[in-house]
Amino acid sequence: MGPELPTVRVSLWRADAVVLFDWLMSVDLDAVPISHPAEKQALADLLSRLEQDTDVIGATQGEIDAAREEVARDMGW
């Protein structure tokens, strides 16, 4: 992504970022149902941003498990 492209800032709860990162690292993006190739690319880009711009890459299994519990708490669905 070049500096000339428009960007947005998104604030995520760290637990959400940990869960998303762990899922993106483990999922086969070729198996994720998509309706357009750009969706797959956007998920790959999100993974790259989480790797480069956060500290979630160093999350331990205990932190991942705790993050899953926090995110799943009171989901109601």
URCORRA-V358438 format. One record per backbone hydrogen bond with DSSP energy under -1.0 kcal/mol. NH is the residue of the N-H (numbers start at 0). CO is the residue of the C=O. If there is no record, write none. Layout:
[[NH,CO] [NH,CO]]
//
This chain:
[[4,1] [16,12] [17,13] [18,14] [19,15] [20,16] [21,17] [22,18] [23,19] [24,20] [25,21] [26,22] [30,27] [38,35] [40,36] [41,37] [42,38] [43,39] [44,40] [45,41] [46,42] [47,43] [48,44] [49,45] [50,46] [51,47] [52,48] [57,54] [58,55] [63,59] [64,60] [65,61] [66,62] [67,63] [68,64] [69,65] [70,66] [71,67] [72,68] [74,71]]
//
